[in-house]
């Protein structure tokens, strides 16, 4: 590989295609990293190079926030090269391989700015002609950036000869396949194919060879698979963009963008003109999508729900998902260290990984979803009623879990999540449609009708149907969605299946909450007995056991409210719980009153202190991480785990997470010696793409003249400030440069009796990004030594 291309220093390879290679370069004049794309033809063709240089100059004039700009173009050794802005991140194709199908909100959110970028190019007379996921970069903030206008052509220019194509077959338009015609509508078709791919999780047109692909594009209509959860309105927009006849298609990227805007923000009279429950639901969903916080909540809950079980990989995914949000991490750790959870742990818990070990995978997942729900369902103009409904939902969840435990039924954590989301429709209606929710309550009072009947009159859909639709969109498994249906009137039969059991417990706990919320103090005992009679065959619980269970649940919700600084005395439901607790058991008063002490806050979390290491976890941007406090707490955490008995992977995961949280590393990766092959192999890590990058960490323990062998063979801790420093550049192996974008890293080897058994790697992307003060270095080495001790004991 050449050291320079033109005046640019080459620092590594980013990607390679049939006729091109993309390098990471450095512009010494402007002191910035760049991406350099070289184009190599099988035969030297100065005329072709000149044409492409002319096009590059035209494209170089484009200026748009969602276009990767061309800085410079030239020739080097007969090959053309283009110099682009370097955008750290991944392309959309890689993102989709990792994530699979996206929600409608996420897919539209990515495509919408892409269409703006393409529209501006069209306004300058430039067609992209190779619009596809791999030509769309997602930067570190998730912003899409269109790149590679390198084969774009001026509108009206002469097409290629009849036997030549330009572009990628799977993203060509039918008119280009048949007639070599390119226009704005060709890019619209390609954008439709990208939207299809995001919604379906696979390419729209597939085949065993390029001829089969091109034949299908020209002759077959594209249809979404049945598995894609796309509503009729959005699928109609998609199919118009993918019409094989270009005259039927959107005539411009702007028209396509406007259709998506109307999808997210429909006219107010759309609900009146639409017929049927599904049309009403589609309308309500579009109104909710237009609220910026709904997509954020939807994506967060969906991401956590995709993590389905407690296998090692899923624990890593859950921890990584939570750790992306600094404030969420601290709130969860504050909750798991509360009086309610702490007895299970034996000492403080300073990492998400340790919380999973102590409390269980599903418990931590449920805490995360609960905190996310609380954080997003806050609204100044509507806060009081939201707190009412949130408290009610949480009490239902705790009641269901506790009733399940007392009745010796299974699925405690699933029971909690089912009951918590049983009334999801009411919560979302109160947040997104507060005026309609007020009207629903007014109708209930005036007409003495049920909540669902009132909701049907006002919204055209029941809260139950709305909640189920959102739960499906959020990726809740069918087992849980099925439990959100209300139970029929009359005595409840003994459940036989798991779904029946979850539905019964969810229904029972929510009906008990209805009694607490709606019945007068004089009528509560009578209503409680009615509920007991209704569920007598289904749940083995006598009156005393039920009263004690409700009392414990009230104490637990009071503790939860205290931790998140939600003043129960400022909510009607909080007062109702307090009265109920006083009426059912005198000892409950102290627990409920505790939440009313000096926390007169309005429902927002207060500044936190202590081992979480932040001055204000609600403001991640202003957070000040106390590295020493987090490292010290982690060391204590590991000591507790070593005493309690442990699994080696659990200890190592806690150690890595502690380092990751404390030191602000971009990634932390653990490598373990593979005795059979005599190699060090990456296992797992924390940070963006850490688990993928870990797979590339495989290097021999026999002599190689690089920095990894120096660290492992000598047991030496090594900090590399810049991999391109002339003094060290030759000792950075090629496999590392190809796999990892980081320019600074630290190696902490784990050796036993002089033999390397493992290695901890941590990095930052920027050169000189790592600075480890002496005290923190000492604590990091203590953590490393605990890992060595755990490996000794484990073996």
Order of alpha helices (4+ residues) and beta strands (2+ residues): beta-beta-beta-beta-alpha-beta-beta-beta-alpha-alpha-beta-beta-beta-beta-alpha-alpha-alpha-alpha-alpha-alpha-alpha-alpha-alpha-alpha-alpha-alpha-alpha-alpha-alpha-alpha-alpha-alpha-alpha-alpha-alpha-alpha-alpha-alpha-alpha-alpha-alpha-beta-beta-alpha-beta-alpha-beta-alpha-beta-beta-alpha
